[in-house]
Amino acid sequence: MADFSPFFEAYGRPVTPERADAKLVKRYAGVVPPALIEFWLHYGFGGYAKGLVWVVNPAGVEDALAEWLPARNKTAVPVVRTSFGNIIYWQASAFTFLDVHYDKAFSAGGDVEILFDGYLIDPKSRKSVLQEPKFKQALKALGELDSSEMYSFKLPLVMGGADDLKNLAKVKMREQLAVLAEAHGK
C-alpha cells in the first residue's frame, strides 16, 4: 500500500469526508493509478487544511472539467481541486494542474505518492501553486468552504478583475467553473 502519511501529517483530517463506493471504484479501476484507488478506498474524498485542497469524487467534477478540455480530451479524471477551483486531473499517465483563472495548464507529475506526499505538501507549491497565503486571507474574510464551493473573483481576471481580496467571493464551484470556461472561450 502507498504511504500517504506525509500528506496527512501536513493536512490533518478531512473536512466533509465522503466514502468512495464500490461502483465508483469499479468505474475508475484501470483508468487511474492503483495507488489513487487505494487512497479513495481507505480515505475517501474531502477537504484538507480547512479547504485549501480537496480530494474530489471525480463523478462530481468531470462535467465541469470537460468544459475546459478539447473534445478529444474528455478522458481526464479530476482528482484534486484547490480552494480557488483549480483542478489537478489524471490523463494519459500523468497529472496536470489546470489554473482556471489564468487558463494555464502544467504538469504535476505522473506518480500518486509524489503528488500527495511531495507536490501538494511542498512549501513552495503551497505558497505559489495552491496560493495558501491568499487562501488564509479568504478564509478569514469569507469563511470556510463546503464541498460545493470555491473562492473566485467577482469579476473574473480574464474580464479585467483585480487579483485581490476585495474582488474575492465564495461561489458555487461547478457554476463558476462553467462561467470561467465561457469567459476564456472554451
C-alpha positions as CSV (number, residue, x, y, z in Angstrom):
1,M,0.0,0.0,0.0
2,A,1.2,3.5,-0.8
3,D,2.3,5.7,2.1
4,F,0.2,8.8,2.4
5,S,1.4,9.7,5.9
6,P,3.3,12.9,4.9
7,F,0.1,14.2,3.3
8,F,-1.9,13.6,6.4
9,E,0.8,14.9,8.7
10,A,0.8,18.2,6.7
11,Y,-3.0,18.5,6.3
12,G,-4.7,16.5,9.1
13,R,-8.2,15.0,9.0
14,P,-10.5,15.9,6.1
15,V,-13.5,18.2,6.4
16,T,-16.8,16.9,5.0
17,P,-15.4,13.4,4.3
18,E,-17.2,11.2,1.8
19,R,-16.7,7.5,1.3
20,A,-15.9,6.0,-2.1
21,D,-18.5,3.5,-3.1
22,A,-17.8,0.2,-4.9
23,K,-19.5,1.4,-8.1
24,L,-17.3,4.4,-8.4
25,V,-14.1,2.4,-7.7
26,K,-15.1,-0.1,-10.3
27,R,-15.7,2.6,-12.9
28,Y,-12.2,4.1,-12.4
29,A,-10.2,0.9,-11.8
30,G,-7.7,0.6,-14.7
31,V,-8.3,4.3,-15.6
32,V,-6.4,5.9,-12.8
33,P,-3.3,4.5,-10.9
34,P,-3.9,1.8,-8.4
35,A,-2.5,4.0,-5.6
36,L,-5.2,6.5,-6.2
37,I,-7.9,3.8,-6.0
38,E,-6.2,2.8,-2.6
39,F,-6.5,6.4,-1.4
40,W,-10.1,6.6,-2.3
41,L,-10.9,3.2,-0.7
42,H,-9.1,4.0,2.5
43,Y,-9.7,7.7,2.9
44,G,-12.4,8.7,0.5
45,F,-12.9,12.3,-0.6
46,G,-12.9,15.6,1.4
47,G,-11.3,18.9,2.0
48,Y,-8.0,19.3,3.8
49,A,-6.4,22.2,5.8
50,K,-9.8,23.8,6.2
51,G,-10.4,23.5,2.5
52,L,-7.1,24.5,0.9
53,V,-7.2,21.3,-1.1
54,W,-9.9,18.8,-1.8
55,V,-9.6,15.2,-2.9
56,V,-12.6,15.1,-5.2
57,N,-15.1,12.4,-6.2
58,P,-14.4,12.6,-9.9
59,A,-18.0,11.9,-10.8
60,G,-19.0,15.3,-9.3
61,V,-16.4,17.4,-11.2
62,E,-16.0,15.6,-14.5
63,D,-18.6,17.6,-16.4
64,A,-17.1,20.9,-15.2
65,L,-13.6,19.8,-16.2
66,A,-14.9,18.6,-19.6
67,E,-15.9,22.2,-20.4
68,W,-12.2,23.2,-20.2
69,L,-10.7,20.5,-22.4
70,P,-10.9,20.0,-26.1
71,A,-13.4,17.3,-27.2
72,R,-10.6,14.8,-27.9
73,N,-9.5,15.1,-24.2
74,K,-12.7,14.1,-22.5
75,T,-11.0,11.2,-20.7
76,A,-9.5,13.3,-18.0
77,V,-10.3,12.3,-14.4
78,P,-10.4,15.1,-11.8
79,V,-8.5,14.1,-8.7
80,V,-7.8,17.2,-6.6
81,R,-9.1,20.7,-6.6
82,T,-7.9,23.8,-4.8
83,S,-9.9,26.3,-2.8
84,F,-9.8,28.5,-5.9
85,G,-11.3,25.9,-8.2
86,N,-8.0,24.9,-9.9
87,I,-8.1,21.2,-10.8
88,I,-5.4,18.5,-10.9
89,Y,-6.6,15.8,-13.2
90,W,-5.2,12.4,-14.4
91,Q,-4.9,11.7,-18.1
92,A,-2.6,9.7,-20.3
93,S,-0.4,8.5,-17.4
94,A,0.2,12.0,-15.9
95,F,-1.3,14.6,-13.7
96,T,-2.0,18.1,-15.0
97,F,-2.7,21.2,-12.9
98,L,-5.3,23.4,-14.6
99,D,-5.4,27.1,-13.4
100,V,-9.0,28.1,-14.2
101,H,-8.4,31.8,-13.5
102,Y,-5.4,32.2,-15.9
103,D,-6.3,29.4,-18.3
104,K,-3.0,27.7,-17.9
105,A,-2.1,24.0,-17.5
106,F,1.2,22.5,-16.5
107,S,2.5,19.1,-15.5
108,A,2.0,17.8,-11.9
109,G,4.0,14.6,-12.4
110,G,3.0,11.0,-13.0
111,D,3.2,9.4,-9.6
112,V,0.4,9.4,-7.0
113,E,2.7,9.3,-4.0
114,I,4.8,12.2,-5.3
115,L,1.6,14.2,-6.0
116,F,0.3,13.7,-2.5
117,D,3.4,13.4,-0.4
118,G,5.6,15.9,-2.4
119,Y,3.9,18.3,-4.7
120,L,0.8,19.1,-2.6
121,I,2.8,19.5,0.7
122,D,5.9,21.2,-0.6
123,P,6.1,24.7,1.0
124,K,6.8,26.4,-2.4
125,S,3.9,24.7,-4.0
126,R,1.6,25.5,-1.1
127,K,2.6,29.2,-1.4
128,S,2.6,29.7,-5.2
129,V,0.5,26.9,-6.7
130,L,-2.1,26.3,-4.0
131,Q,-2.0,30.0,-3.0
132,E,-2.1,29.3,0.7
133,P,-1.4,32.9,1.8
134,K,-4.4,34.2,-0.3
135,F,-6.5,31.2,0.9
136,K,-5.9,32.1,4.5
137,Q,-7.0,35.7,3.8
138,A,-10.1,34.5,2.0
139,L,-10.9,32.0,4.8
140,K,-10.7,34.8,7.4
141,A,-12.7,37.2,5.3
142,L,-15.3,34.9,3.7
143,G,-15.5,31.8,5.9
144,E,-15.0,28.1,5.3
145,L,-16.0,26.4,2.1
146,D,-18.2,23.4,1.8
147,S,-17.5,20.7,-0.8
148,S,-19.6,22.5,-3.5
149,E,-17.9,25.9,-3.1
150,M,-14.8,27.7,-4.1
151,Y,-13.3,31.2,-3.8
152,S,-13.4,33.1,-7.0
153,F,-13.1,36.6,-8.3
154,K,-16.4,38.6,-8.6
155,L,-15.2,40.0,-11.8
156,P,-13.0,37.3,-13.5
157,L,-9.4,38.1,-14.1
158,V,-9.9,37.5,-17.9
159,M,-12.5,40.2,-17.9
160,G,-10.3,42.8,-16.1
161,G,-11.0,41.8,-12.5
162,A,-8.4,42.5,-9.9
163,D,-6.4,39.7,-8.3
164,D,-7.0,40.9,-4.7
165,L,-9.0,40.1,-1.6
166,K,-11.7,42.8,-2.3
167,N,-12.6,41.0,-5.6
168,L,-13.0,37.5,-4.0
169,A,-16.3,35.8,-3.2
170,K,-17.4,32.4,-2.1
171,V,-19.3,30.9,-5.0
172,K,-20.7,27.5,-6.2
173,M,-17.8,25.7,-7.8
174,R,-19.5,23.9,-10.8
175,E,-21.4,27.0,-11.9
176,Q,-18.3,29.2,-11.6
177,L,-16.1,26.8,-13.5
178,A,-18.6,27.0,-16.3
179,V,-18.6,30.8,-16.2
180,L,-14.8,30.9,-16.3
181,A,-14.7,28.3,-19.1
182,E,-17.0,30.5,-21.2
183,A,-15.1,33.7,-20.3
184,H,-11.9,32.0,-21.5
185,G,-13.6,31.0,-24.8
186,K,-13.7,27.3,-24.1
